[in-house]
């Protein structure tokens, strides 16, 4: 006699892997977000400034006063999770030092955590803040990945994108001309320009851009420590959808390669070939980093220049100032506020002994307002001579691969916007994204004319 019941007839049989999936998700969330969340929360209650920065929405929206409180405690101070630095000199030293890495030694973690990491590991749920993403692996793997993608971002290759960036900006602004006076500038322009440019570069169909934007927004949250389970689930669904898309995309390019970077990566000779997992990690990072950051640069720039109207007017009158303006926006309100490194060996930081395995939170947004480097750092000044000394693109071996492209998109995107709509004004309250690592706007209402 059959053991099937009415309830199971017709339902596809669950594989053992699928049956374990919910437990894996919980394990992954617990080690990557649940536990850090508890530590940060406890720290925040006890007055720890990093805890407050990462858990308190108001501090996250306006972190600069808190950075100054931290600076008053010295160039390096203890936080909920290791040490923290708001200092430009210390941050720059750490980022350029081979005594610090982005990876961490799992073998030193408690047994339960090691087990949860192993059990929770699932390629299709892996985000850009997890290995083998280039962002979080040390040499020699980092060197191998970086060498492959750098080919597409040499200064010459970047300069060659210029006509495409200009064409894309023009087309988006043509559409805005028709939309009338009042729009959300993030939705209609700042988010669209970078996603269209990177989609072109990676040979992914631009018709899918709304999917990428939705997935990217959800996945960007995984850069932040301490996500709630609910937000983590949303992010994980987006990651699975992105991996599914990438799988199909790679298969298509293997059949019909184009002259884009991804075709090059899927067609590498055996001695250079990336594993499937490495390929997913690399392309997902390029796609996500390609638009999740530059949108913030564009939005932050418009808000700052609206608040400093004389500087906007000066740029409208003399567009040669845009290069400097973009550097000052990157410095003053950095799209990536936070990164971190782990000491690989015992080191001394600003006179303090640091044990191997110690995590240091590097506050890029605070380093970029260090008065030892930038005079009157809270002042927004597009003519600032040394704005380019900022660490908004990091430094050392993980220095942003796409910095040249981001600058190009920033300058062309903003210059063209100002040329078309010189009287543009912010016309409602801009809404910040609910993110910690990335800083930018979710909505930016403007009147164009
Ligand atoms: C304003 C825009 C951008 C900002 C502020 C920015 C910022 C950063 C920062 C701070 C890092 C290093 C993080 C660390 O050291 O831990 C980084 C790495 C990276 N960025 Fe960007 N980025 C931007 C645009 C782009 C674009 C357009 C791409 C295009 C593909 C891109 C691709 C990457 C990649 C692949 C890495 C990893 C590099 C490595 O680990 O060696 N970024 N970015």
Boltz pocket constraint, residues with backbone or C-beta under 6 A from the ligand:
constraints:
  - pocket:
      binder: B
      contacts: [[A, 95], [A, 134], [A, 135], [A, 136], [A, 146], [A, 198], [A, 285], [A, 286], [A, 287], [A, 289], [A, 290], [A, 291], [A, 293], [A, 294], [A, 297], [A, 334], [A, 335], [A, 336], [A, 339], [A, 340], [A, 391], [A, 392], [A, 393], [A, 394], [A, 395], [A, 397], [A, 398], [A, 399], [A, 400], [A, 401], [A, 402], [A, 403], [A, 405], [A, 406]]
      max_distance: 6.0
